[in-house]
Amino acid sequence: MELQKRIKNLAQEYAPYFIAVRRHLHKNPELSFQEHKTSSYIRGQLEDIGITDIVSVAKTGLLATIKGTSVERAVLLRADMDALPISEKNVLDYTSKIPKVMHACGHDAHMASLLLCAKILFGIKEEICGTVKLLFQPAEEVMPGGASLVIKENAYRSLGELTHIGQHVQPDLPVGKVGFRSGKFMASMDELFLKVIGKGGHAAMPENTIDPVLMAAHIIVAAQQLVSRVSSPKTPSVLSFGKVIANGAINIIPDEVLIEGTFRTLDEEWRKTALEKLEKMVTAIAEGMGGKCEVKINHGYPSLINDRKLTEELRQNAVGYLGAENVVDLDVWMAAEDFAYYTQRQPACFYLLGVGNREKGIHSGLHTPTFNIDESALEIGGGLMAWLAVKALKS
């Protein structure tokens, strides 16, 4: 308990500085695989802490090392770095100064929290029974995902098997609380692009056309059978079409309609089957109505599966650090995360850090132009991650 108290005291002492770090990052966001200034800034922060074992990974990412008293065990702590193509609507001293780019998913907080964690761990490295790897990973927000590149790097592959821990802010959780879920937690994500091709013409003479708008309507409705009738009710699935372009007019039936959407599930076998069935279904519908449908599927992140034994251990250690009343059990989340690539290969746990505070008006969702966090969460997030890393190396 003496070490836990020491970590909490250090987190409290260092938090104001890393709140300023978070604000700097928030003010200077960079898009996926463009995090050059962010990477340089993070490297400088690590060197200021005293960490010099730093290598570049996945173009703009960094993998740093803190060595404790043993080299037999290792744990990897990950933060993502990229921002989103969103115009910020918050009016703050640290509002994004980059037009149409914003840290609307909390990656600025993830980086600041991991840097705070790094400073704590470097200060107590004589108490660490192993090696801590700090991964600042680029491009979580775009496919193929920075994690898919990291796992191919020699610097990463040479690490072998080791525990992976990831933390993500969640405005739906009040500040002061964290959430865990063992087993299947987050969904896979695939991008769907359909081109429905017919024959356009005058809207007043539909008999002379092969109407792709009508075909598209049938396809959109019928495709929902995949999740309502073909899929088992015990397997969470989401099929959503968010973009439909029929570039005709009130009196013009167009030649083609473009449909874009996403398919998500928590079961990798069903994922494969569902995408095959989807392609057969939409092409058959179009052909049956006299047209055709071209299908392109961009295969994205796999489902995220938290190691049950590790997650339960980390959950109990979080209870010891924060108190049982501040550790909650999470439901499945149909969002996608490229941290899933690590969970498919390594013993890993991805958990959520509460950053919401309705009394302060901080409750906007992730990926919105008014997203913000209660910055007191950084002290909790940085300290907790340091504690979890220390305990994971001892277990």
N, C-alpha and C positions, 0 to 999 in steps of 0.2 A: 504493500500500500504506500510505502514511502516513495517508490518510483512513480506511482500514479500521481501522487500529490505534486511531485517535482514536475511531471509533464504538464499538469494543469496550471501550475504556477508559471511555467515557461510560456505556455499557450496564451495566458492572460497578459504576460509581459510583452510578448512579441506581436500580439494581434493588431494593435494600432498601426504598426509599420506595414503589416501585410494587408490591412484595409486600404492603405494608400497604394500599395502595389496593385491590388484589385482595381482600384479606380483608374490607375494609369492604363492597365490592360483594357478596361472597359472603354476608355476614351480613345484608344488606339487599336480598334479591332482589325483583323485581317481574315480574309476568306480562306477556304480550304486550299492547302498546298501553296498558299501565298504568305504563310506566317513567318516571313524572313525577319522582320523587325521584332516580332514577338519572340522568336527563337533566340535572337541575339540578346534581347532583354533578359530572358529567362537564364541564359548562360551566365550573364553578368551577375544576376542575383545569386545563382549557385556558387559562383566563384567568390562573391562577397561573403557568403556563409563559410567558405573554406573548402568547398567541394571542387576538386580539380579533375577527378576521373569522370570525364564527360565525352561521349561520342555522339555523332550525328546518326540518326536513323530516319528512314522513310522521307528523305528529302529535307524537310524542315523540322523534324522531330529531334528530341534529345533523350539519351539514356545515360543517367548519372549513377554513381555508385558511392555508398557509404559503407565502409567496412567496420564491423564490430570486432568482438573478441574471438570470433570463430568464423571459419570459411565453409563449414560443413552444411550450414543451412542458409537459405536465401528466401526473400520475399520481394515481390515486385508491386509497387504502388503506381497507379496510373492516373494521369489527368489529361484531358483533351484540350486543344489549343484554338480551334478555329471558330470564327463567328459566322453569322448568317446574313444573307442579302435582304435585310430588313431596315427600313428607315425608322430610327428611334423617335418616339414621341414624348419620352420623359424629358422634363426640364430640370436638369441637375448640374452641379458643378463639373461633373465628369461625364456628361452626355457624350455619346460618340461624336467625334469630329470628322469621321469618314462618311461621306454621303452614301446612303443606302447600304450601310454595313453596320451591324450591331451584334454585341454579345447578348443575344436574346435566349440563349439556352444555358447560361451560367458557366460557360467554359472559362471565363475570366476568374470566377470564384473558385473553380476547380484548380486552376493553376496557382492562385494565391494561397489556397488551402494547402496544396501539396508543398509549396515553398515554405510555408509556416511549419508544416510537418517536418520538412527536411532540416530546418534550422534547429528544431527541438531534438531530432534524432542525432544530428551532428554534435550537439552539445552533450548528449548522454551516450555517445557511441561506446564508451567503456562498459555500459550496461546492456549492450545489444549482443545477443548470442548468435550472431550470424551477419549476413550481408543484406543490405537494403538497396534495391534497384529502384530508381526514380524515373519513370517513363512519362515524358511530356510528348504526347502523341498528336500528330496533325490530322486534319481532315476527317473528323468523325462524321461530319454532316453530309458528305457526298460519297457516292459509290465510286470505286469499290470499297472505300473506307480505309483510313490510314492504318488501322489495325491489320488489315489484310496484307499490307506492305511490310509492316514491322515484323510479322511472324516469318517473313522470308529473309530477313536480314541476318547475316552471320553473327553480328553482335548480339542479336536476340537468340538465335538458334543455339549458340554456344552456352547459353545459360542452363539448358536442360530443363528438367521438371522443377518448378518452384511455384509457391503459392502466389496468386494474383489477387489484388484487392483494388476495386474501383469504387468511387463515390460520385454521386450525382445530386445536384440540388433539386428540391421539389417544393414549389410554392404552395401546393395543396397540404403540405405538412407544416404545422406551426414551428417556428424557430425554437430550438431546444430539443426537438424530437428527431429520431432517426428511425428508418424502417428497413426490415429484412424480410426476405422470402427464400426458403430453401427450394431447390429443384427448379422446375420450369418457371421463369419469371417474365421474360420479355419475348416478343414475337420476332419471327423472321420477317423479311421485307423484300418483296419483289415489285419491280415497276412494270406496268403493262401499257403497251402502246398498240392500239388497234386502228387500222385504216379500213373503213367500210367503203367499198367501191361499187358504184352503180352506174346509172346513166342519167344525167341531168336533163332538164328541160323546163318548159313553161308549167307553172303550178296549176294552171287552168286545164292542162291536158296531161294528167298523170298517166294516162294509158300509154303515152309515148315515152315514158321514163321507166327506169328501174330505181326506185326511190331509196337512196342510202340513208335518209333520215328515218324512214320507217324501219329499215333493217336495223339501224343503230338502236332505235327504241326497243325493238324486240330483243336484241342482244343484251342490252343493259338490264332489262327485267329478267330475262331467262337465266342469265349468268348467276343471279342470286340463288338459284337452285343449288349451286355448289355448297353454299354455307347453310342453306335452310333444309335441304333434303339429301344431298349426297354425303355431306360431312356428318360424322357422329356428333350428337349434341354434347358429348363429353370432351370434344376437341375444339377449343376456341379458334375461330377463324373470322377474318374480316376481309370482305371484298368491297372496295369502294372505288367508284369512278368520279373523279373530281374535275375533269376537264372534257368538254364535248364541243367540237367546233364543226358546225355545219354552215359553211360560208356561202349561203344562198341569199335569198331575199324573200319578201312577202309573196312575191309571185315567181320566184325562181327556185326550182329544186336543184341542188348542187350535184356534182358528179361524185363527190366523196364526203365522208364524215370522219373526223379524227376523234378518237376516244382515248383518254389517258386515265390510269388508275393504279391501284396498289392491291396486292394480296398479301395477307399476313396470317401466320398461324404459329402454334407452339409445338407442332409435330413435324419433324423433317420428312418422314415417309409420306404423310398426308400432303405436305407441301409439294412434293414431286408429283404425286398422283393428281392433285387438284389442278396444277398448271397444265398437265397433259390433257385432262378432261376439259379445261377451259378452252384450250386451243381447238380441240375437236368440235366442241359445242358451237363456238362463235363462227367457225368456218362453215359448219353444216347449216346453220341458220341463214347465213348470207347466201350460200349456194342454193338453198331451198327457196329463196325469194328472188333468185335470178341474178344475184350479184356475187361478190366475193369479199372476203375479209383477210387482210394481211395482218399477222400477229408478230409482234416483237416483244420479247420478255427479257428485261435486264435483271438478272439474278443478283439479289442484294445480300444483306447480312443474314446469317443463320439465326436460329432462336437462341436466346441467352439462358443458360442453365447453370444455376448456382450449385456448387458442390454442397451436398447436404451436411456432411460432417463438418466441413470448414465453416459453412454459414452458421450452423448452430453454435460452434465454438465462438465465432466472432460476435454473434448475437449475445451470448452470455457475457462475453468480455465487455460489450457495449453497455449491458445492464450494470456491470460492476463499475463502469466509468461514469455513466449518466443517471443510473437509477432505473428500476423496472418501469416506472410510470412514463419514462421518456423513450422507451424502445417499443415500437409497434410492429405487428405482423402485417405484411402487405399482401394485397391481392395481385393476380397476374396483371401485367401492363402490356397492352397491345402496341405500344410504341416499339421502335427498333433501336438497337445500339450496336456499334461495331465492336464493343468490348466482348460481344458474343463470340467472336473468333477465338479469343483467349479461352473462354469457358468451354469451347468445344474440344480443347486440347490439353488444358491445364486445370489443376484444382483451383477454382476461382470463386470469388464472391463480389457481387455488385450490389451496393445498398444505396438508400436514399437519405439525404440530409435535409431536414426541414429548414426552409428559409422564409416562410410566409409569416406575415404579421398584419392582420386585418385592422388592428387599431392604428397602425401607421399607414394604412392604405396600400400595403404591399401584398397583393394577392393575384396579380395578373399571371396568366399561364405562360408556360414555356412557348417559345416561338411566336410571341406577340410583341408589338412595338412598345408596349408599356411594361414589359417584364423588368423586375428589379428584385433585389433580395434584402432581407434584414441582415446587415453586415456583421451583427454579433454572431451569426452562424459560422463565420470563419474561425473564430476562436474554438468553437466546438468541433468543427470539421477537422481542423489541423491537429488539435490535441487528440481527438478520438482516433484519427488515422495513425498517429504516432504510437498510441497505446495498443491499437490492434496489431500493428506491425511487430512491436516488441513481444506481445503475447503469442502471436503466430510463430515467431522464431523459437519460443520457449516450449511450445506444445509438442 
